[in-house]
Amino acid sequence: MWGRNRDKTEGGAPAAADEPQRLKDAVRAARIDAAERTGVVVELRDAELARLELLNEALDPIFREIPAGIDLFDRGLSRGETPRLWIDAIAFVEMGRDKRVYRFLQDTRYGRKILSESPEIGETSGHITRYLASRLVERERALSGDSALVAREERAARSARRRQMRRVIGAFLLGIAFTLLSLFAALWMLARG
């Protein structure tokens, strides 16, 4: 251990195959392995992006049918660690673990909800089309319900103003009555005394 020559065995001959690899060689081999794995990961990510771009192109005719004044949807491809095709602010498509299945997801207040999973572009675009249609109907219902809601809110505001005015007038009249009563009480005490 201390003072031994590491290049030779007990007999004085140099060690050949029995000696562990040098650290420099092991680090080099580890770097080569990491580079190969990184290459595979990059190729998988490029394949994911390519599949999402194909879906994006398949959705072009559907998004062209959306009326011009409606800016409810904001489609775009994000190229982060997990590439995603965004449909709007809460719904997106990403590739499944096997990188062949399209997963259409929606973020809700209770967590992420899977709207569909399919390896087919046509089936996934069909689910996205139904999602777009439901969002457009929700928008129409919200806008049509606004007139009734506004009328109801105006009536509630008017009745609240009336109640407030009654309270103010009641408080004023009560103050006048209390003042008159106090004045009569003071005059009565002066007349008596």
LOLUM-569253 format. One record per residue: residue in one letter; x, y, z of N, C-alpha, C, O in turn. Coordinates in steps of 0.1 Angstrom, whole numbers, padded with zeros to 4 digits, always signed. Example, Ala and Ser with C-alpha at 12.3 -4.5 7.8 and 13.67 -1.06 7.14 Angstrom:
2
A+0132-0057+0078+0123-0045+0078+0132-0033+0078+0142-0033+0085/S+0128-0022+0071+0137-0011+0071+0129+0000+0079+0134+0011+0080/
END
This chain:
193
M+0008-0012+0000+0000+0000+0000+0009+0012+0000+0009+0020-0010/W+0016+0015+0011+0024+0026+0012+0038+0023+0005+0044+0014+0009/G+0041+0031-0004+0054+0029-0010+0055+0018-0021+0066+0017-0027/R+0044+0011-0024+0045+0001-0034+0044+0008-0048+0038+0019-0050/N+0050+0002-0057+0049+0006-0071+0037+0000-0077+0035-0012-0078/R+0028+0008-0082+0015+0004-0087+0017-0002-0101+0008-0010-0106/D+0027+0001-0108+0028-0004-0122+0033-0019-0123+0033-0025-0133/K+0037-0024-0112+0042-0038-0112+0035-0046-0102+0030-0042-0092/T+0034-0059-0105+0028-0069-0096+0039-0073-0086+0050-0068-0087/E+0036-0083-0078+0046-0088-0068+0058-0093-0074+0069-0092-0069/G+0057-0099-0086+0069-0106-0092+0077-0096-0100+0088-0099-0105/G+0073-0083-0101+0081-0073-0108+0076-0071-0122+0081-0062-0129/A+0067-0079-0127+0062-0078-0141+0051-0068-0141+0043-0067-0132/P+0050-0060-0152+0039-0050-0153+0025-0057-0154+0024-0067-0160/A+0015-0050-0147+0001-0056-0148-0005-0052-0161-0003-0041-0166/A-0013-0061-0167-0019-0059-0180-0034-0058-0179-0039-0047-0177/A-0041-0069-0181-0055-0069-0182-0062-0069-0168-0073-0065-0167/D-0055-0074-0157-0061-0074-0144-0063-0061-0138-0071-0059-0129/E-0055-0051-0142-0055-0038-0136-0068-0030-0141-0071-0030-0152/P-0075-0023-0131-0086-0015-0135-0083-0004-0146-0071+0000-0147/Q-0093+0000-0153-0090+0010-0163-0085+0023-0157-0088+0026-0145/R-0078+0031-0164-0075+0044-0159-0087+0053-0159-0096+0051-0167/L-0087+0062-0150-0099+0071-0148-0101+0079-0161-0112+0082-0165/K-0090+0083-0167-0091+0091-0179-0099+0083-0190-0108+0089-0197/D-0096+0070-0191-0103+0062-0201-0118+0060-0197-0126+0060-0206/A-0120+0058-0185-0134+0056-0180-0142+0069-0182-0154+0068-0186/V-0137+0081-0180-0144+0093-0182-0147+0095-0197-0157+0099-0201/R-0137+0092-0205-0139+0092-0220-0150+0083-0224-0159+0087-0232/A-0150+0071-0219-0161+0062-0223-0175+0067-0218-0185+0065-0225/A-0175+0073-0206-0188+0078-0201-0192+0090-0209-0204+0091-0211/R-0183+0098-0214-0187+0109-0223-0193+0104-0236-0202+0110-0241/I-0187+0094-0241-0192+0088-0254-0206+0083-0252-0215+0085-0260/D-0208+0076-0241-0221+0070-0238-0231+0082-0236-0243+0081-0242/A-0228+0092-0229-0237+0104-0227-0240+0110-0240-0251+0114-0243/A-0230+0112-0249-0232+0118-0262-0242+0109-0270-0250+0115-0277/E-0240+0096-0270-0249+0087-0277-0264+0089-0272-0273+0089-0280/R-0265+0089-0259-0278+0090-0253-0284+0104-0256-0296+0105-0259/T-0276+0114-0256-0281+0128-0259-0285+0128-0274-0296+0134-0277/G-0278+0121-0282-0282+0121-0296-0295+0114-0298-0304+0118-0306/V-0298+0104-0290-0311+0097-0291-0322+0106-0286-0332+0106-0292/V-0319+0113-0275-0329+0122-0269-0332+0133-0279-0344+0136-0281/V-0322+0139-0285-0324+0149-0295-0333+0144-0307-0342+0151-0312/E-0329+0132-0312-0337+0126-0323-0351+0124-0319-0361+0126-0327/L-0354+0119-0306-0368+0117-0301-0375+0130-0301-0387+0131-0305/R-0369+0141-0296-0375+0154-0295-0378+0159-0309-0389+0165-0311/D-0369+0157-0318-0371+0162-0332-0383+0154-0338-0391+0160-0345/A-0384+0141-0335-0395+0133-0340-0408+0138-0334-0418+0139-0341/E-0408+0141-0321-0420+0147-0314-0425+0160-0321-0436+0161-0324/L-0415+0169-0323-0418+0181-0330-0424+0179-0344-0433+0186-0348/A-0418+0170-0351-0423+0167-0365-0437+0162-0364-0445+0166-0373/R-0440+0153-0355-0454+0148-0354-0464+0159-0350-0475+0159-0355/L-0460+0168-0341-0468+0178-0337-0470+0189-0348-0481+0194-0350/E-0460+0191-0356-0461+0200-0368-0471+0194-0378-0478+0201-0384/L-0471+0181-0380-0480+0174-0389-0494+0176-0384-0503+0180-0392/L-0497+0175-0371-0510+0177-0365-0514+0192-0367-0525+0195-0370/N-0504+0201-0365-0507+0215-0366-0511+0218-0381-0521+0226-0383/E-0505+0212-0390-0508+0215-0404-0522+0209-0407-0530+0214-0415/A-0526+0198-0401-0539+0191-0403-0550+0200-0397-0561+0199-0402/L-0546+0208-0387-0556+0217-0381-0558+0230-0388-0568+0238-0385/D-0550+0233-0398-0551+0246-0405-0565+0249-0411-0570+0260-0408/P-0571+0239-0418-0584+0242-0424-0595+0244-0413-0604+0252-0415/I-0593+0238-0402-0603+0239-0391-0602+0253-0385-0612+0260-0382/F-0590+0258-0383-0588+0271-0377-0592+0282-0386-0595+0293-0382/R-0591+0280-0399-0595+0290-0409-0610+0292-0409-0614+0303-0413/E-0618+0283-0404-0632+0284-0404-0637+0292-0392-0649+0296-0392/I-0628+0295-0382-0632+0303-0371-0634+0317-0375-0625+0323-0382/P-0645+0323-0372-0648+0337-0376-0636+0347-0371-0630+0344-0361/A-0634+0357-0379-0622+0366-0377-0623+0373-0364-0613+0376-0358/G-0635+0377-0359-0636+0385-0347-0634+0378-0334-0633+0384-0323/I-0632+0365-0335-0631+0356-0323-0617+0353-0320-0610+0346-0328/D-0612+0359-0309-0598+0356-0306-0597+0347-0293-0589+0350-0284/L-0605+0337-0293-0606+0328-0282-0595+0318-0282-0591+0313-0271/F-0589+0315-0294-0579+0305-0295-0566+0311-0299-0566+0320-0307/D-0555+0305-0294-0542+0310-0298-0533+0298-0300-0526+0293-0291/R-0533+0293-0312-0526+0280-0315-0511+0283-0317-0508+0293-0323/G-0503+0275-0312-0488+0276-0313-0481+0264-0309-0486+0257-0300/L-0469+0262-0314-0460+0251-0310-0449+0256-0301-0442+0265-0305/S-0449+0250-0289-0438+0254-0280-0427+0243-0281-0430+0231-0281/R-0415+0247-0281-0404+0237-0283-0395+0236-0270-0383+0235-0271/G-0402+0235-0259-0394+0234-0247-0390+0219-0244-0388+0211-0254/E-0387+0216-0232-0383+0202-0228-0393+0192-0232-0390+0181-0237/T-0406+0196-0230-0417+0188-0235-0424+0196-0246-0432+0205-0243/P-0422+0193-0259-0429+0200-0269-0444+0199-0269-0449+0188-0266/R-0451+0210-0271-0466+0210-0270-0471+0218-0282-0465+0228-0286/L-0483+0214-0286-0491+0222-0296-0502+0228-0288-0512+0221-0284/W-0502+0241-0286-0512+0248-0278-0524+0251-0287-0522+0256-0298/I-0536+0248-0282-0548+0251-0289-0554+0264-0284-0558+0273-0292/D-0554+0266-0271-0557+0279-0264-0549+0279-0251-0540+0271-0250/A-0553+0288-0243-0545+0290-0230-0546+0278-0221-0537+0277-0212/I-0556+0269-0222-0557+0258-0213-0557+0245-0219-0556+0235-0212/A-0557+0244-0232-0557+0231-0239-0545+0229-0248-0541+0239-0255/F-0539+0217-0248-0527+0215-0256-0526+0200-0260-0533+0192-0254/V-0518+0198-0270-0515+0184-0274-0500+0181-0271-0492+0190-0275/E-0497+0170-0265-0483+0166-0264-0482+0151-0267-0493+0144-0268/M-0470+0146-0269-0469+0132-0273-0468+0124-0260-0463+0128-0250/G-0474+0112-0261-0473+0103-0250-0459+0098-0247-0450+0102-0254/R-0458+0089-0237-0445+0084-0233-0438+0076-0245-0426+0077-0246/D-0446+0069-0253-0440+0062-0264-0437+0070-0276-0432+0065-0286/K-0440+0083-0275-0438+0093-0286-0446+0090-0299-0442+0096-0309/R-0456+0081-0298-0464+0079-0310-0479+0082-0308-0486+0083-0317/V-0482+0085-0295-0496+0087-0292-0498+0102-0289-0491+0108-0281/Y-0508+0108-0296-0511+0122-0293-0520+0123-0281-0530+0116-0280/R-0516+0131-0271-0524+0133-0259-0530+0147-0259-0522+0157-0258/F-0543+0148-0260-0550+0161-0260-0554+0164-0245-0562+0156-0240/L-0548+0174-0239-0550+0176-0225-0556+0190-0223-0555+0199-0231/Q-0563+0192-0211-0568+0205-0207-0565+0207-0193-0567+0198-0184/D-0560+0219-0189-0557+0222-0176-0570+0228-0170-0577+0237-0175/T-0574+0222-0158-0586+0227-0151-0582+0231-0137-0570+0229-0133/R-0591+0236-0129-0587+0240-0116-0585+0228-0107-0579+0230-0096/Y-0589+0216-0111-0587+0204-0103-0576+0196-0109-0574+0185-0104/G-0568+0201-0118-0557+0193-0124-0559+0191-0139-0568+0197-0145/R-0550+0184-0144-0550+0181-0159-0560+0171-0162-0560+0160-0156/K-0567+0173-0173-0578+0164-0177-0574+0159-0191-0571+0167-0200/I-0574+0146-0194-0571+0140-0207-0584+0140-0215-0594+0134-0211/L-0584+0148-0226-0596+0148-0235-0596+0137-0245-0606+0132-0249/S-0584+0133-0250-0583+0122-0259-0568+0117-0260-0559+0125-0257/E-0567+0104-0263-0554+0098-0266-0555+0090-0279-0564+0081-0279/S-0547+0092-0289-0548+0085-0301-0535+0086-0309-0529+0096-0309/P-0532+0075-0316-0520+0076-0324-0523+0082-0338-0514+0084-0346/E-0536+0084-0341-0540+0089-0354-0542+0104-0354-0548+0110-0345/I-0537+0111-0364-0538+0125-0366-0553+0128-0368-0558+0138-0362/G-0560+0121-0376-0574+0124-0379-0583+0123-0367-0592+0131-0365/E-0581+0113-0359-0589+0111-0347-0586+0123-0337-0596+0128-0331/T-0574+0126-0336-0570+0137-0326-0576+0150-0332-0581+0158-0324/S-0575+0153-0345-0580+0165-0350-0595+0166-0348-0601+0176-0347/G-0602+0154-0349-0616+0154-0347-0620+0158-0332-0629+0165-0330/H-0612+0153-0323-0614+0157-0309-0612+0172-0307-0619+0178-0299/I-0601+0177-0313-0598+0191-0312-0610+0199-0318-0613+0210-0313/T-0615+0195-0330-0626+0202-0336-0638+0202-0327-0645+0213-0326/R-0642+0191-0320-0653+0191-0311-0650+0200-0299-0659+0207-0294/Y-0638+0201-0295-0634+0210-0284-0636+0225-0288-0642+0233-0281/L-0631+0228-0300-0633+0242-0305-0648+0245-0306-0652+0256-0303/A-0656+0236-0311-0670+0238-0313-0677+0241-0299-0685+0250-0298/S-0673+0233-0289-0679+0235-0276-0675+0248-0270-0683+0254-0263/R-0663+0252-0272-0658+0265-0267-0665+0277-0274-0669+0287-0268/L-0668+0275-0287-0675+0286-0294-0690+0286-0289-0695+0297-0288/V-0696+0275-0287-0710+0275-0281-0710+0281-0267-0719+0289-0264/E-0700+0278-0259-0700+0284-0246-0699+0299-0247-0705+0306-0239/R-0691+0304-0256-0689+0318-0258-0702+0324-0262-0706+0335-0257/E-0709+0318-0272-0722+0323-0276-0732+0324-0265-0739+0334-0263/R-0733+0313-0257-0742+0313-0246-0739+0324-0235-0748+0330-0230/A-0726+0326-0233-0722+0336-0224-0726+0350-0229-0730+0359-0221/L-0724+0353-0242-0727+0366-0247-0742+0368-0248-0747+0379-0245/S-0750+0358-0251-0764+0359-0252-0770+0361-0238-0780+0367-0236/G-0764+0354-0228-0769+0355-0214-0765+0369-0208-0770+0372-0197/D-0756+0376-0214-0752+0389-0209-0763+0399-0208-0764+0406-0198/S-0772+0400-0218-0783+0410-0218-0792+0407-0206-0796+0416-0199/A-0796+0395-0203-0805+0391-0192-0797+0394-0179-0803+0399-0169/L-0785+0391-0179-0777+0393-0167-0775+0408-0164-0776+0412-0152/V-0773+0416-0174-0772+0430-0172-0785+0436-0167-0785+0444-0158/A-0796+0432-0173-0809+0437-0168-0812+0433-0153-0816+0441-0146/R-0808+0421-0150-0810+0416-0136-0801+0424-0127-0805+0428-0116/E-0789+0427-0131-0779+0435-0122-0784+0449-0121-0783+0455-0110/E-0790+0455-0132-0795+0469-0131-0807+0469-0121-0808+0479-0113/R-0816+0459-0122-0827+0459-0112-0822+0458-0098-0827+0464-0089/A-0812+0449-0096-0807+0447-0082-0800+0460-0077-0801+0464-0066/A-0793+0467-0086-0787+0480-0082-0797+0490-0079-0795+0498-0069/R-0808+0491-0087-0819+0501-0084-0825+0498-0070-0827+0507-0062/S-0828+0485-0068-0834+0482-0055-0825+0485-0043-0829+0489-0032/A-0812+0483-0045-0802+0486-0035-0801+0501-0032-0800+0505-0021/R-0802+0509-0043-0802+0523-0041-0814+0528-0034-0814+0537-0025/R-0826+0522-0037-0838+0525-0030-0837+0522-0015-0841+0530-0007/R-0832+0510-0012-0831+0506+0002-0822+0516+0010-0824+0520+0021/Q-0811+0520+0003-0801+0529+0009-0808+0542+0012-0806+0549+0022/M-0815+0547+0002-0822+0560+0003-0832+0559+0014-0833+0569+0022/R-0840+0549+0016-0849+0547+0027-0842+0547+0040-0847+0554+0050/R-0831+0541+0041-0824+0541+0054-0819+0555+0057-0820+0559+0069/V-0814+0562+0047-0809+0576+0050-0821+0585+0054-0820+0593+0064/I-0832+0584+0047-0844+0592+0050-0849+0588+0064-0852+0597+0072/G-0849+0576+0067-0854+0571+0080-0845+0576+0091-0849+0580+0102/A-0831+0576+0089-0822+0581+0099-0824+0596+0101-0823+0601+0112/F-0826+0603+0090-0828+0618+0091-0841+0621+0099-0841+0629+0108/L-0852+0614+0096-0865+0616+0103-0863+0612+0118-0869+0619+0127/L-0856+0601+0121-0854+0597+0135-0846+0608+0142-0849+0611+0154/G-0836+0614+0135-0828+0625+0141-0836+0637+0144-0835+0643+0155/I-0845+0641+0135-0854+0652+0137-0864+0649+0149-0866+0658+0158/A-0869+0637+0149-0878+0633+0160-0871+0634+0174-0876+0639+0184/F-0859+0629+0174-0851+0629+0187-0848+0643+0191-0848+0646+0203/T-0845+0652+0181-0841+0666+0184-0854+0673+0190-0853+0680+0200/L-0865+0671+0183-0878+0677+0188-0882+0672+0202-0886+0680+0211/L-0880+0659+0204-0883+0654+0217-0874+0659+0228-0878+0663+0239/S-0861+0660+0225-0852+0666+0234-0855+0681+0237-0854+0685+0249/L-0859+0688+0227-0862+0702+0228-0874+0704+0237-0874+0712+0246/F-0885+0696+0235-0897+0696+0243-0894+0692+0258-0899+0698+0267/A-0885+0682+0259-0881+0678+0273-0874+0689+0280-0876+0692+0292/A-0865+0696+0273-0858+0707+0279-0867+0719+0283-0866+0725+0294/L-0876+0722+0274-0886+0733+0277-0895+0729+0289-0898+0738+0297/W-0899+0717+0289-0908+0713+0300-0901+0714+0314-0906+0718+0324/M-0888+0710+0313-0880+0710+0326-0878+0725+0330-0878+0728+0342/L-0876+0734+0320-0874+0748+0324-0887+0754+0329-0887+0763+0338/A-0898+0750+0323-0911+0756+0327-0915+0751+0341-0922+0758+0348/R-0911+0739+0345-0914+0733+0358-0905+0739+0369-0910+0739+0380/G-0894+0743+0365-0885+0746+0375-0883+0760+0379-0875+0763+0387/
END
